Amino acid sequence: MPAFLNIPIFERKIKQKMLKTIIVDDEDHVRGILRKFLVKYCPQVKVAAEAGSVAEAHELIMRHHPDLVLLDIQLGDGTGFDLLNKFESPDFKVIFITAHDQYAVQAFRVSAIDFILKPVNPFELAEAVSQAQKLVMYELHLRLEALENNLRRDKASGKKIVIKTLNNIHVIEINTITHCESDSSYTKIFTLDQQEIMTSKPIREYEEMLSGFGFFRLHRSFLINLSHIKRFEKSDGGFVILTGDAKVPVASRKREELIELFDKISE
């Protein structure tokens, strides 16, 4: 079992994940109503930001990485569908809130959790948010279970991958990789023997390649080998220290998932 699991760095277990949420509607008073309903009827929601346009919503989603987006369809500079089309594979849940019922079929084609007509019924909103939370928690459970199983089986032991660079072809044992760092469309791979290998593949390809071997994407720019974590530092938003003393930031939306994983394996 990885050495970091014996380090008593966490004080509590997270039982329920707060849903980081962004409200997208081009009417100020509607955003205000939704915000009040969420406060009163949806205590599991944390509103991270509000947007009134496609452009503003896209920027805020990229910045905050929400779990849930409450999305109007008709916006000043486009539609809610235009916003979703800007994401190759959206990693957030969507509840459409609109006055236009003719878009219902199209909404469910993009896997919306629910389609709520204005004026909003707060109990319908609460039920839809509850369904979103259940789905987010279920998907989190599946990811944690897969990581836990991979770590317990130590599948990376003795396994190798081939990494091609401009001048060399490297054959690397997976369990010697400490972390990968995104550098635009390139990726730097760091190993126990202090190698720093620059490759022309984006980090998402290595995330897929190493997904069965106990690697975890804890930040947009970093993929780490969980078996090389030495400690977690909670200052400045959170960092993990890896073998070799590399200091890697933890994205805010990944912090709870990482803690939950440690708690689960330590049970």
C-alpha positions, 0 to 999 in steps of 0.5 A, spaced: 500 500 500 502 506 498 506 510 503 502 516 503 496 512 506 499 512 513 500 519 514 494 522 518 493 529 514 486 529 514 481 531 520 474 529 517 471 525 512 467 528 506 460 525 506 456 530 501 459 534 496 457 541 495 455 543 488 459 548 485 454 552 481 454 557 476 447 561 474 446 563 467 441 568 465 440 574 461 435 577 466 438 580 473 431 579 476 431 571 474 438 570 477 436 574 483 430 569 484 434 563 482 439 565 487 434 566 493 431 559 491 438 556 492 439 559 498 432 557 501 431 550 498 438 547 496 443 547 502 447 543 498 449 548 492 454 553 493 453 559 487 460 560 485 458 565 479 453 568 475 453 570 468 448 574 463 451 572 456 454 566 452 461 569 452 461 571 460 458 564 462 464 560 458 469 564 461 466 563 468 466 556 467 473 555 465 475 559 471 471 556 476 470 549 473 463 548 476 459 541 478 452 544 475 450 550 471 443 553 471 442 555 464 437 559 460 436 558 453 435 565 450 441 569 451 443 576 449 449 573 444 447 566 443 443 560 446 445 555 452 446 550 446 451 555 443 455 555 450 455 547 451 458 547 444 464 550 446 466 544 450 468 538 447 466 534 453 462 538 458 464 535 465 458 539 469 451 538 469 446 542 466 439 544 468 435 548 463 431 554 466 427 557 460 420 560 458 421 557 451 418 550 452 419 548 444 427 546 446 425 541 451 427 535 446 433 538 444 435 540 451 434 532 453 439 530 447 444 534 450 443 530 457 440 535 461 438 533 468 432 537 467 428 542 463 424 547 468 419 552 465 419 559 468 416 562 472 420 557 476 417 552 481 422 552 487 420 545 489 421 543 482 428 546 482 430 543 488 428 536 486 432 537 479 438 539 484 437 533 488 438 529 482 444 533 479 447 531 486 446 524 486 449 523 479 455 527 481 456 523 487 455 517 483 460 519 478 465 521 484 464 514 487 465 510 481 472 514 479 474 513 487 473 506 486 477 505 480 482 509 483 482 505 489 482 498 486 488 500 481 492 502 487 491 496 491 492 491 485 499 495 484 497 494 477 503 499 475 509 494 478 513 492 472 509 495 466 512 500 461 510 505 456 514 508 450 515 515 450 517 518 443 521 525 443 524 529 437 531 525 438 529 519 443 524 513 444 524 512 452 522 506 455 519 508 462 516 503 468 510 506 469 511 506 477 517 511 476 513 516 473 512 521 479 507 526 475 506 529 468 505 537 467 502 540 461 505 545 457 500 548 452 499 542 447 506 538 449 507 534 456 513 534 461 514 527 464 518 527 470 521 520 473 524 518 479 531 519 476 530 526 475 528 525 468 524 531 465 522 528 458 518 533 453 513 530 449 508 532 443 502 529 446 497 533 450 496 531 457 489 528 456 492 523 452 497 521 458 491 521 463 487 516 458 493 512 457 495 511 465 488 511 468 488 504 470 495 505 474 493 510 480 494 516 476 490 522 478 488 529 474 488 534 480 489 540 476 488 542 469 496 542 468 498 536 472 497 529 472 500 525 478 502 518 481 498 517 487 503 512 490 508 518 490 505 523 494 509 524 500 504 529 504 498 534 502 499 541 504 493 545 505 496 552 505 495 557 499 489 553 496 492 546 497 499 542 494 501 535 494 508 534 495 511 528 491 517 524 491 523 528 489 519 534 492 516 536 486 510 541 489 504 540 485 497 545 486 491 542 487 485 545 483 479 547 488 474 542 485 479 536 485 481 538 493 475 534 496 475 528 491 482 527 493 481 527 500 475 523 499 480 518 496 485 518 501 479 517 506 476 511 502 483 507 502 485 508 509 478 505 511 
